[in-house]
Amino acid sequence: MKKHKRDPSQQAFSRGYKAGISGRSRDLCSTQVINQRAAWLNGWHEGRNDQWEGMTGVSGIHKNPTVHAATANV
């Protein structure tokens, strides 16, 4: 199966979501590109909100953007 290159903003959002859902600090954003940083922070905010609402593990699998990306190609 071929891998398709995803949009860098989508990748940044996904990485930010993972950081937020795991409770990491938003200071860990590694990119300085404005659009990607904004996408990362948006993902981080959504991940933190999901963590605060208890959407971790199996109960939050429907919200995880990495799961949706993996199943969309199937």
TAZIGI-V429135 format. One record per backbone hydrogen bond with DSSP energy under -1.0 kcal/mol. CO is the residue of the C=O (numbers start at 1). NH is the residue of the N-H. Records with the same first field share a line. If there is no record, write none. Layout:
BEGIN
CO->NH / NH
END
This chain:
BEGIN
7->11
8->12
9->13
10->14
11->15
12->16
13->17
14->18
15->19
16->20
17->21
18->22
19->24
20->23
25->28
26->29
33->37
34->38
35->39
36->40
37->41
38->42
39->43
40->44
41->45
42->46
43->47
44->48
45->49
46->50
47->51
48->52
49->53
50->55
51->54
54->56
58->61
60->63
64->68
65->69
66->70
67->71
68->72
END
